[in-house]
Amino acid sequence: MTLLVDYMTQRGAKSLCNGPENGVTYGRSVKDFMQVAEYLRGQPNVDPDRVAMIGFSQGAIVALLSNGKNVRESMELGNAFDAYVSFYPLCGYSRNGSGNFAGEIIQNDMDRPQLVFTGGLDNETLFEDCQKRLKPMIEQGKPIIYQHYDEATHCFDCKNLNGFKKKGHFGEVTYTFNQELMIDASRKTFEFLRTQMPTK
């Protein structure tokens, strides 16, 4: 079962790139997805021990923020997800203000398996921040798999946005769809989920 969550449109928000919109913050979004996890665990056709979150860009940030013991316990909303996948997230520091987990996006107490994809040509969310934070954690034995594609831009899997341009924090951003990388990332994602959440 797959549940696609729209946590912004119904609240009149479009993006958190420049801060909260209409009450939507990263903290609110983390709570949304933890509630989604508990909803899924209660469905009769869902294995409650095999519930994962896959996030893209802003959703990838929420997945990283959610994967921490302290965050999970502070929300008091159950076990959250059993595994996480983040496509081209921001891995640096969240500066979105009060009540919005201002601080490091990657949690030091990460304790659930997490797969992270980054791109060398991504000038919207810089891969260097992810490498700098994730590699030491991997060396410490944290359950992280890091996949970097030198030739990938932000949204490298977005066929419908191929060639899209916009102004970003680090200059003009261009999305370039790469079917080969999309297929490889999809394969690695399913392999990761099968390995980390094996069927009984």
N, C-alpha and C positions, 0 to 999 in steps of 0.2 A: 504494500500500500504506500502510495506517495501523496503527501499533502503539500500543496503549494500555498504558502502563507503570504498574503498581502497585508503587511502591517503598517502601511503608510497611506495608501489612497483613501481609505475610508475616514482617515483623520485629516484629510486635506493637505498631506505632506508629500513632497517629491524627493527630497534629498537631505542628508545630514552632513554633507560635505562642508558646509559653511556654518554648521551649528544646528541646534534644535529647530524644528518647525512644528508649529501648532501642537505643542506639547509632546511631540515625538522626540525622544532622546535615545541614546544608546542604552541607557539604563532601563528605560521603558521597553525597549525592543528586546533586551535580554529577558525581561520578565515575560513578555509575550511568548517567546519561544520556549521558555521553561513550562509555561502553561500548555503550549502545544504538545510538548513531550508527554505531559501527564494525560492530556486528552487522548493521544495516540495509544498510550499504554492501556487505556481502558476500553479500547475497541476490540470486539470479539475476534477479528481476523488479523490482529497484530500480536506478534510475540513480544511481550513486555520487556524481555531481556535483550531485544535487538532493535533499538530505536536510534536512528542516527540523524544528524543534521548536516546538510550540504548548503553552504552559503557562498554567494558571489559578490565581490566588492563590499558593499555595506553589510550584506548578510554574512560575508566572510569575517568581517570585524566582529559582528555579534557572536559568531561561532567561537572566535578566540576569546572574547570576553566571558562567554558562558562556561568555558572549560577551566574552571578553577574551583577548588573545594570551598574557599571562603565565600565566593560569590554565590555558589549553590546553597550553602548553608544560610547565608543572609537572606536569601529569597524565601526560604522555607516552603518551596514548591515541589519537593520530591527529588528524584534522582537526576532530573534533566536528561541529557542524551548519553548513550553508551559510546558513541564515537562521533567525530566531527571532521568535516572536510571544508577547507577554505580556499577559494579561488581568488587570486590576486587581492589579498587584503592589505589594508594599512596596518603596519606592525609597530608603529611608533607610539606617540603619546597622544591621548585623547584630551583635547582642550575645550570640550563642549559645555563646560560650566557645571553649576551646582546640581547634584542629583543625577549626574550623567557619567559616573565612573571616570571622572577626570583623573588621569593617571595612565600607567602603562596598559596597553591593550592586551599584550600577552601576559597571562597570569603566571607568577612564579610557582604557584601551587597546582599547576596543570597536572591532572591525574587521569585523564581519559585519552584514548588514542586520538591523534589529530594528524591529518594529512594536509599539507599546505603547498599550493602551487604559486609560483611567482614568475615574472617575465623580465628578461634583461632589457627589453625596449619599452617597458612600462614606465612612463613618466607621470602617471597619475597617482599610483601608490608605489613608492620606490622599493625595489627588492632589497636594497642594501640594509634597510631597517630590519627586514625579516631575517636576513642572513645573520646580522649582528646579534640578534636576540635569540634566534632558534638554535643555531649551531652549538653554543655553550650548553643549552638545555639538553640537546641530543647527547652531548658528551657526558652529561650528568645522568643519563639513563631515562630521561623523560620520554613518554610514549609518542614521539613525534616523528613523522616521515616528511622530509622536505624535498620537493621536486621543483627544480628551477629550469626554465627553458630560455636559453640565451636570446632566441629570435622571437619571443612572444611579447606582444603589446598587452595593455590592459584590454580585457574583454576579447581575448584571442579566440574564444569559442562562440562569439556572437555573430553568426552569419548574417542576421538581419541588420546588424549595425556596421558591417564592413565599410570602411572609408569614413565613418562618422568622425567629425572633428568638433572640438570645443576648447575653450580656454580653461587651462588648469592652473594649479598653484605653481607649477614648474615650467610653464610655457604651454604652447598649443599641444593638445592631446589628440592623437589619431588612433582609432581602433582598426586593427587589421585582422580579419578572420583568417585562421590557419587550420584547415581541415585536418591535416596530419597530426598537429598537436592536440586538437580537440579529441580525435579518436584515441590518441595515446593517453591523454588525461582521463578520458572516460574509462578506458581499460584499467588504468592504475587505480581509479576511484573504486570500481567494483571489486578489484582484487583486494584492496585495502579493507573494504567493508566485509568481504567474505572471510578474510583472515582474522580481523578483529572481532567480528560477531558471527562466529561459525554456527551453523544450524545444529540443533541437538540431535 
